[in-house]
Structure formats: structure tokens, C-alpha cells
Amino acid sequence: MTGKEKFHIEYIFDKVSVRSLWNHLTTPPGLSLWFADDVSVNGRRYVFTWKKIREEAELLEEKPGVKVRYRWLDGDDADYYFEFLIRSIELTGATSLEITDFAEPDEKADAIALWDSQVEVLKRTLGI
């Protein structure tokens, strides 16, 4: 294991269907709208493609409508995962998406910036 650090980022969605958000986090058509250029799934194995880069991940845990965790299968990333957690904010009626990921300490800011830009695309595809 390299020295990657776990980090959490939270995004607030004012008006979003949890079902639609969930589909964008777990289905190949949904994920390919904002996360990767192309996504395919075979059982618990997901293949994410960005231009000519291909990464495989395994679905580790799924609690429908609430949480999904993927683990990278190749190289040094095999010990790390990324996770999406959906929560309802009772007070405001908004929905929170918490992302957990890992990055090298000197790459953490870039990783967060990448998630920020990806989530902006996600919001647009969800119509918010």
C-alpha cells in the first residue's frame, strides 16, 4: 500500500430524485453521462473508459438508494476504493452526496478538483 490518504467530499443537491441520482451512480448509462466516457458491467465488475485509458473496478458493497462502493482492480489502486453515499437532509429537503476516495497527499487537491468538476457535470445531467 502506498501512502494514499482517505478523503470525503460532500455535495448538496437542492432538488433531485434520489432514484435518478442512484441510477447515475450505479448504472453504465448513468455513469457514462458524467463519470467516464464509457462504462460496461459484467456481474460485479465494472469497466470504466476515458479516451484510451481503461480501468476496472469491482462492486464491493451496495445498499440500494443509499451507498455504493467500488474497488479498483489494477496496479497500486487495488487496496483503495471510492464510495458514493446518499443522504436526505431533513431540515431543507435537499439531498447530500458524499464521496469517499483516496489520493497521495500531494495529489489530494487535484483529486478534489477533479471530483468537483465531475459533480458539476453530474448536476447538469440531472438538470440541476
N, C-alpha and C positions, 0 to 999 in steps of 0.2 A: 504494500500500500504506500502510495506517495503521500505527501503532506497536504492533501486537499482538506479544505475546511467546509463544513456544512453551513449553509445559509438559508434563510427564509425570507421571502418577499411576499407582501400582501397587496392585492389589488381589489378595489371596490367597484362593483358594477351596480349602478343605480336601478336600472330596470332590465332584468334579464330572466329568461326562462331557465330554471335550473336544468330542465331536461335538454334544452338546446345547448347550454354550456357543457353539460356532461357529454353530449354527442361530439362536441368539438374537442374534447379531451381524450376520448376513448375510441372513436371510430376512424378508420382510414380516410373516408371522405371529409370528416370534420378536421382531423389533424392536418390533412394536406391543404386545407384552406389557410392555415396560419403558422403551423409549426415546421413543416417540411414541404419540399416540392412534391414529393410523392410518398405515400405510405401504403404498405401492404401488410397483411396479417395472416399468419398460419398458426392456428391454435393459440398458444400463449406467446408466440414470437412475432415481434413487430419489426419491419424493415423500414427505416427512415432514409430517404434520399434527398440530398441537397446538391444540385448541379451534378457533379460526378462523384460526390462523396456519399458512401453508403454505410450506415451504422445499424447494427442490430441490437434490439433490446428485448428483454423478457418481461412479460407482465407478472409482477411478483404478488401484488395484492390489489383487490378490487372490492370496494364497498359501494354498490351502485348508487349513483346520485350524490355520493359523499367524497370518496377518496379513491385514487388510483396511483399505484407505484410501479415504475418501470426500472429495470436494471440493465445497464449497458453490458453487452456480452464480449466486446473485443478489447484487446490491449489492457492498459492500466486502469481503464474505467470499470472493469468488471466488479470491483468492490463497492462501487458507488451507484446511487440511484437518483432518480428525480421523481417527485411526487406532486400531485395536484390534490388539494383539499378544498372542498366547497362548504361554506358555512353561511347560514342565514343570519342577518343582523336584525334581531327582533325589533329594536328601537326604531330603526329607519326603514325597515323592509328591504334594504339593499342586500346584495349577495357579495360575499367575500371569496376570493380565490387566493389561497395560499400556495405558493410554490416553494418546495424544498429542493435544493440542488447542492452540488459540491464544486469547488474550484480551488486552484492553487491560490495561496494568499495574494500573490502579485497579479492574479488574473480575475480576482473577485469582482472588482469594479466593472471590468469589461463584461463579465458573465451577467451581472445585474443589468447593465445597459442593454445587452442582447435580449434578456427576458423582457425588459421594458418595451423595447421596440416590437418584439413578437406579440406581446399582450396588446399593444396598440392595434396591430393587425387583427388579432382575435376580436377586439372590441368592434372594429369596423365590420368584420364578417358577421358579427352578432347584431349589427345595426344599432350600436350604441356609440 
